[in-house]
Every structure is written in C-alpha cells, then in structure tokens.
C-alpha cells in the first residue's frame, strides 16, 4: 500500500503543501511542495519493497509497453549517450573504472569503454535489459547491494542518467556512493528531468528537480559541482527538458552545509510550461526532434 512521506527528502521538514495531482495510467499520483526548501516530491508513494518489485516486473512494461528493449528506446538511448559523452569530454581526461547505475542495455558503458578504455560495471534491476547488457560482455548487477558483495575496489567515475528522480532517499544514496564506492578524486555524472520544462510527473518519479533543488541535493550529499546545465539534448533544440551535472566529492564534508530554499516554485513551473507550449506551437520541428 502507498505510504505518506512524512519529511522532505532534501531538508527533513515536515511542512508541505499539495503541488500537483493527476491520474497516470490508472494510478493516482500526488506531488507535494516542501514549504521549507522548495523541493517537489511524491507523497503518498510506493514503499521501498513495492518499488523494488515494480522495477523488476512492471516498470518497462508500463513506460514502454514492453519488457524487452524496443527499437525506439534503443535509438533514444544512443542519442542520449552521445550527448552525455560530449558533455563529459570537456572535463574528464581519463577514466579507469566506470560504474553506471541504471545502465539499461549498457550503451553508455560501451561508449565510455570505447572512449576511455575503462573497466565497466553496471546496475540494472530489469532482467531483460540486464540480460542484453551482459550478453555484450559487460558486468551488470541487479542491485547496488549485489555489486558491493562482489566488487571491493572503488570507481573513479559513477554515472546516473535519469535515476536520481526514482530514489526515495537521494541525499542518503549519494552520500553512500561518496563514502563507499567513489574514489576521493573521482567524478559523479547525473542527469534528471527538469521540473520547469519536462512533463516530469510519473508513477516512478519520486522527486521532481529544478536546477536549484538538484544543486542543493548534490551539495548536501558532499559534492562540489563542476558544471550544471539545463538543455534539451537529444530531444529538443529549444526546450530545457533535462539537467545534467558533473561533480567531485568533497573530503571531510559536513552535512550541515547551508541550504538555500527555492522560492516561487509554482510560478516557475507555470511560466516554464507556458513557454514550452508557446515554443511547441511556434517552432514544432525544433521543439521536438523526435
């Protein structure tokens, strides 16, 4: 059964207000706005046990209409990987051990392997996609727990593309990565949908990030941001659908770093989506490339 989220996943406040309610594929999804820091998060939501089962059995079927990889999904992944690799090239010269969390078919792992000659590891809960990745010779595990039971060496590059929004405790998860899996001078690459341009509200999206709240989440977890960018690659030349971040862990960090609340979140969401509708009408071929 769905459970109420009693405190904000970012700041821990118990004060929130309704932000968005809608029915999605027969599921009633409610998102709330933290009155303290401005984070938007889903509540009520599935329990962690229900989430684990959902990703194994139902996620791909619900989102893509098929548990097996589709041609459309593979094409979109390839284009996204090219965009992410181009983003990373400007900052990262060498990578020896790469972990991609939510690696799907392993396309990002393969391209990083070709570009940086890395040892490549992935995590993918979906059995069909994980099987496809393993057939390519990649080491892919069903969960972070399973990976940690078999691999003890740290990674110098960890990527999470469209994963953070699915996590019930994003700050805690990133802290765990920093403390136990990432080298002190390693890199963290994240990409999430942008609250101010993307549809963003989905059954499995537990948090909806703006550039501001994503920055606050990453910094609270103990990372310095090297670059953060809102953009539309690869789907749009005009809409800032996604937020991509590259960061470094900070050694000896305290979790008491100052949190800067975001104001006027509802207004920013409204104006951002209004701009999207205008751009879609005026420049349809540039607003959506596929």
N, C-alpha and C positions, 0 to 999 in steps of 0.2 A: 504494500500500500504506500502511496506517496507520503512523504514526511515534510513537515514545515521546517524551514531553515530559520533557526531562532536568532542567529547572529550573522552579520555581514562577513562574507569570506575574505574581505580585504582588511577592514578596520576592527571587526568584532563588535560593532554597535548592534544593539537590539532594537533600534528605531528605524523603521522603514515605512514606505507607503506604496500602494499599488501604482504600477507604471504601465503595464501592458497585459491585456488578457485576450486570448484568441483560441479558436479550435483548430488544431492541426492534425489532419488525417485521423480524426476521431478521438484525438487526445486534447484535453483542455489544459492549456499551458498558461501559467501566470508568472509574470516577472515583476519584481519589486525594485524600488529605488531606495538605496540606503540614505537616510536623512542626514547622516554624519559625513560620509566621504563621497557620495555620488555614484557608487558602483551599482550597476543594474544586474540583478541575479534572479534566477528562477526559484520560486517557492510558492506552493509545495513542489517537491521533485521526487524522483525515484530514490530509494535507498541505495547505498553502495553495492549491496548484494544484487539488487534488481538491475543496477547499471551494468555490473559485470556480466550478468546473464543476457542483458539486452544487446551488448556489443558482440557477444559470441553468436547469438541466434537471430536477432531481428534488425540490427542497425542497417546493414547493407540492403536488406530486402525492403525496408521502409523508405530509405533515402533514394535508392537507385532502382528499385523494382526487381532486383535480382541479387542473390547471394554471391554469384560468380561475377568476376570482373566484366564490365561491358566495354565496348569499343569507345563509346563516348567518354566514359570515366577514364580510360587509359590515355586517350588523347588529351583530356584536360590535365591529367597528372603530368604528362610530358611537358606541356607548355608551362605549367606552374614550376616545375623543376628547373627549366631553363631560366625563368625569371629569378628564382631564388639563387641559383648558381651565379648569375651575373651580379646579383646584389652582394654576394659574399666575396667574389673575386677581388673587389677593390680593397678589401681589408685583411683577408686571410691568405697568407702565402703558403703555409704548409699545414697539413692535417695527417696525423699518423693513425689515430683510432677514432672512428666516427660511429656514434650511436644515433639512429633516427627513431624517435618514439612516435608510433602511429604510422609505420612505414608503408602500409598498404601493400602494393605489388613490388616494392623495393626499387622503384625507378630513381628516386632521389639517391639512394645508396649506390646504385650502379653508376650514376653520373658523377657523384663525388669520388667514387673509386677510380673512375677513368681520369678525372681531373687531378686528383691529389695522390693517387696510388695508396689508398688507405686500407686499413683493416676495417671491414664494415660489419656492423651489427644493427639489428632492428628489433622493434617490438610491434606486434600486430595481433590483436585479440581475435580478429575474424579468421576462421580456419581456412576458408577458401583462398583469401588473399595471401595469408601467411604461407600456404602450401605453394602457391605460384611463385612467391619470392624465394622460398627455399629451393625450388627446382632450378633457380638461376645460380645456385651455389652460395647464396647469402645465408649468414647465421641469423635467423629470426626466431624470437621467443614470443610466447603467448602473453607474457606479463613481465613487468619490471622485477617482480619477486623471482620469477624463474631465471631471468638473466643474472641477477645477483647471486643466485645459488651456484651458477656455473662460471661466471666471469668475475675475477677479483681485481683486474687491472683497470685503472681509470681511463677515461676518454678525454681527448683534447678538443673534441667538437661534439656537441649534442644539438640535434635539431628536433623541433616540434612544430610541424606545419599543420595548422587547424586542429590542434589537440587541446591547448590550454583552456579553451572555452567549454570543453567537455568535463573538466575536472572539478569535483566538489570542493577541494581544498587546494587551490592553485598556488598560494603562497607556501604552504607546507610542502607541496610536491617539489617546487623549485628549490626550496631550502634543502630537501633531501638530495636532489641532484647535485647541488653545490657542495654539500658536505661529504657525500659518499661516492659519487660517480664522475664528477668533472675534475680535471686537473686544475690546480690553483691558477694557472695562466691560460686556461682553456677558453673556448668560445661557446656561447649559447645563441642559437638562432630560433626565433619564434615568429609565427605568423598567425593572425586571427582575423575574423571578420570585423569590420568597423561599424560600430553602433550608429554612426552618423551618415551611413550611406548604404549599408548592406541590409537585406531583409532580417538577418541575424537571429530572429526568434524561431527556434526549432525545438523539437522534443528533447533532443540530447544536448542542447546548448544551455549549460547551467549558469554561465556568466556571459554578459554582453559587454565587450570592452570598447571604450573610446581610447584615443591615443593617450589621454591624460591618465585614465584609470589603469591602462596597461603599463604605463611607465611607473606608476605608484606600486603596482603589484610586483614588478620585476625588481625595483629598488628595495622594497621591503624584504624581498627574499634574499637580498645580499648581492645584487649585481649592479655594476655600472653600465650604463647604456652608451655604446659607441656610436650607434646610428639607429634612428627610428624614422620610418617613412610610411605615410598613408598614400595608397596608389590603387590602380585598378588592374595591374598585370596579373594574369594574361587576358582577362576577360573584357577590359574596358580601357579606352584611351582617355576617358573624361571623368569617370566616377571613381572616387577613392574608396573602393569596396573593402580593401584589406589594410592591415597594419603589419609591417614587418620590422623586427627588432633584432639587432645584433649586440651582444653584451659580453662582459667579462665578469667573473666572480670577484668579489672584494674580500680579501682575507681579514679575519678578525672582526667582521661586521657585527653590529648590534641591531637587533630587531626593533629598536626604539627610534629608528630614523624618522624624521619629521614627515608626517603625512599631510599632504596639501589637498583639501577637499575640492571636488569639482562642483561648480555652480551652474545653474540654468541647464541642467541635463535635458529635461523635457523639451525646452525651447530649441536646443541644439539638434536634438533628434528630429523635431518637427521641421526646422528650416533645412536640415540636411536632406531629408526625404522629399521635401518640396523641390529643392534644387534638382534632385535626381529625376523627379517626374518631368520637370521642365527640360532638362538635358535630354532625356529619353525621347521627348516629343520633337525637339528641335533638331537633334543630331542622332537619330536612331542607329545608324551604321557605325558611329564612333562610340556611342554609349555602350553598345553590346557588340563585341566582335564575334561571339559565338554563344 
